[in-house]
Amino acid sequence: MKYLLAVFAFAIFVAGSGAINCYSCVDCDKPKDSIDCTVLLDTCALIVTDGKKTRSCLTKTTCDLLTPKCDDKTQDNCSTCCDTDNCNSAGIVGINFLTVVSVVLISLFFTQQ
């Protein structure tokens, strides 16, 4: 059973290791076009400037440098980044489901030993 869990966890990591897809548009409220980012551009971004939303692929390093982050108080000039396919469609980013499932499976694997 523990080998099956290990193989399943490995398959999840491999499946999630390709290039990410992000919405890409300038001054758009409802994005339509999703693009395949290069492997180096590993993060989707939503950047709001004077209330105008821009969506694109960026590196995680670049996203980490963008301030301030969007929250309930800051909405007109802010940024938010995420790392799942097309996650930059809205202003609020949720938990990465793949990460949660992986952590649960790995913890199950190690507690079975």
C-alpha positions, 0 to 999 in steps of 0.5 A: 500500500505504501508503494502505491501511495508513493507512486501516486504522489510522484505522479501528481508531482510529475503532472504538475511540473509542466509549464503553467497556463495564465490569462494574459490581457491588459485593462480587462475585467473578464479575461478570455485568452489563456496562454502557455507560459514558458517554463521559466515564467512559473507564476501567473500575476494579476496587477492592478494599476489605477483600477485597471487589471493586467494579467500575465505570466511572470517569474516567482521572483518578480512576483515576490518583488511586486508591492503592495499585495491585493487584499480587502483594503488595497484594490486599486494599486496592487498585485497578486500571484499564484501558481496554478493554471489560469489562477489569475482570473480573479483578484483573490487567490485560493489555496493550491489544491495540488499542494494540499493533496501532495502533502496529505499523500506524503504524510500518509506514506510516512505514517504507514511505515 
